[in-house]
C-alpha cells in the first residue's frame, strides 16, 4: 500500500511540529535546571505486553536522560477516539498539572492515526507546556540526532 504524497507531506509537517514543541519544552526544563520527566502511556492490555512496553519506554527514556514518572497511564482494546480514552485524558491532565513535561508512548498509532485529532492534541498539550513523544521507528533518528 502506497501513501499518497499529500498524506506523506502532512505527516512530515505534523512530525516536524511535534519535534519543535518537544524541543521547546525540553529546552525550557533544562534552562530551569530540571530533569525532563515523562509519563508513560500505553494502548495495551494489562499483563506481559504492557510490562514489556514499560521496559522499552524506560530504556528509551534513560537513553534520552529523561526520568519516567511513577504514574503510568493506559487504555485497552482497539483505539477509541481520543476523547473517549480515560487513560490518555488522565495522562494529559497529569502532565498539564506539572507532574511531567511530556507523555511518552511506544508509537504514534498508540496516540491516534487521525491527523486532525493528532494536530489538535499537539496544540492542546503545547499550550499547557507539555510535549508528546514516542519511540522512533527502527533506523529513525533519536531526538539528539543519533540513530535508533
C-alpha positions as CSV (number, residue, x, y, z in Angstrom):
1,X,0.0,0.0,0.0
2,X,1.4,3.4,-1.0
3,X,0.8,6.5,0.9
4,X,-0.4,9.5,-1.2
5,X,2.3,12.2,-1.5
6,X,-0.1,14.8,0.1
7,X,-0.7,12.5,3.1
8,X,3.1,11.9,3.5
9,X,3.7,15.6,3.3
10,X,1.1,16.3,6.0
11,X,2.5,13.6,8.2
12,X,6.0,15.1,7.8
13,X,4.7,18.5,8.8
14,X,3.0,17.1,11.9
15,X,6.1,15.3,12.9
16,X,8.2,18.5,12.5
17,X,5.6,20.4,14.6
18,X,5.7,17.6,17.3
19,X,9.5,17.8,17.4
20,X,9.5,21.6,17.5
21,X,7.1,21.6,20.5
22,X,9.1,18.8,22.2
23,X,12.4,20.7,21.8
24,X,10.8,23.9,23.3
25,X,9.6,22.1,26.4
26,X,12.8,20.2,26.9
27,X,14.9,23.3,26.4
28,X,12.7,25.1,28.9
29,X,13.2,22.4,31.5
30,X,16.9,22.4,31.0
31,X,17.1,26.2,31.3
32,X,15.3,25.9,34.7
33,X,17.8,23.2,35.7
34,X,15.2,20.4,35.8
35,X,15.4,16.9,34.6
36,X,12.8,16.1,31.9
37,X,10.0,13.9,33.3
38,X,7.8,11.8,31.0
39,X,4.6,9.9,31.8
40,X,4.3,6.6,30.0
41,X,1.1,6.0,28.0
42,X,0.1,2.5,26.7
43,X,-2.5,1.2,24.5
44,X,-2.3,-2.3,25.7
45,X,-4.0,-4.9,27.9
46,X,-2.6,-5.3,31.4
47,X,0.0,-8.0,31.7
48,X,3.2,-9.0,29.9
49,X,2.7,-6.8,26.8
50,X,2.2,-3.7,28.9
51,X,5.2,-4.6,31.1
52,X,7.3,-5.1,28.0
53,X,6.2,-1.7,26.7
54,X,7.1,-0.1,30.1
55,X,10.6,-1.7,29.9
56,X,11.0,-0.4,26.4
57,X,9.8,3.1,27.3
58,X,12.0,3.2,30.4
59,X,15.1,2.1,28.4
60,X,14.4,4.8,25.7
61,X,13.8,7.5,28.4
62,X,17.2,6.6,30.1
63,X,18.9,7.0,26.7
64,X,17.4,10.5,26.5
65,X,18.3,11.2,30.1
66,X,14.6,11.6,30.9
67,X,13.0,10.4,34.2
68,X,10.0,8.2,33.9
69,X,7.2,9.1,36.3
70,X,5.9,6.5,38.8
71,X,2.4,7.1,37.5
72,X,1.6,5.3,34.2
73,X,-1.5,5.6,32.0
74,X,-3.2,3.2,29.7
75,X,-6.2,2.4,27.7
76,X,-7.1,-1.1,26.4
77,X,-8.7,-2.6,23.3
78,X,-9.0,-1.2,19.9
79,X,-8.1,2.5,20.0
80,X,-11.3,4.5,20.6
81,X,-11.3,8.2,19.7
82,X,-9.0,10.3,21.9
83,X,-11.9,11.9,23.7
84,X,-13.2,8.5,24.8
85,X,-9.8,7.4,26.3
86,X,-9.9,7.8,30.0
87,X,-6.2,6.8,30.4
88,X,-4.9,9.3,27.8
89,X,-7.1,12.0,29.2
90,X,-5.6,11.3,32.7
91,X,-2.1,11.4,31.3
92,X,-2.8,14.8,29.7
93,X,-4.2,16.2,33.0
94,X,-1.3,14.7,35.0
95,X,1.3,16.4,32.7
96,X,-0.6,19.6,32.4
97,X,-0.6,19.9,36.3
98,X,3.2,19.9,36.2
99,X,3.9,16.3,37.2
100,X,5.5,15.6,33.8
101,X,7.0,17.5,30.9
102,X,5.8,15.0,28.3
103,X,3.8,11.9,27.5
104,X,5.8,9.1,26.0
105,X,4.2,6.2,24.0
106,X,5.6,3.4,22.0
107,X,4.5,4.7,18.6
108,X,2.3,7.4,17.1
109,X,-0.6,4.9,16.4
110,X,-0.9,4.4,20.2
111,X,-2.0,8.1,20.3
112,X,-4.0,8.3,17.1
113,X,-3.7,7.8,13.3
114,X,-6.1,10.6,12.6
115,X,-4.1,13.6,11.5
116,X,-6.7,16.2,12.6
117,X,-7.0,14.7,16.1
118,X,-3.2,14.4,16.3
119,X,-2.8,18.1,15.5
120,X,-5.5,19.0,18.0
121,X,-3.7,17.1,20.8
122,X,-0.3,18.5,19.9
123,X,-1.7,22.1,20.1
124,X,-3.6,21.3,23.3
125,X,-0.6,19.9,25.1
126,X,1.8,22.6,23.8
127,X,-0.5,25.3,25.1
128,X,0.0,23.7,28.5
129,X,3.8,23.3,28.3
130,X,3.7,19.5,27.6
131,X,5.2,17.6,24.8
132,X,4.1,14.3,23.1
133,X,6.8,11.8,22.3
134,X,7.0,8.2,21.1
135,X,9.9,5.9,20.3
136,X,11.4,6.4,16.8
137,X,10.9,3.6,14.3
138,X,13.9,1.4,13.7
139,X,16.6,3.4,11.9
140,X,14.9,6.8,12.5
141,X,17.0,9.4,14.3
142,X,16.6,9.9,18.0
143,X,15.9,13.4,19.3
144,X,19.6,14.1,19.8
145,X,20.4,13.0,16.2
146,X,21.7,9.5,16.9
147,X,20.1,6.6,15.1
148,X,17.8,4.1,16.8
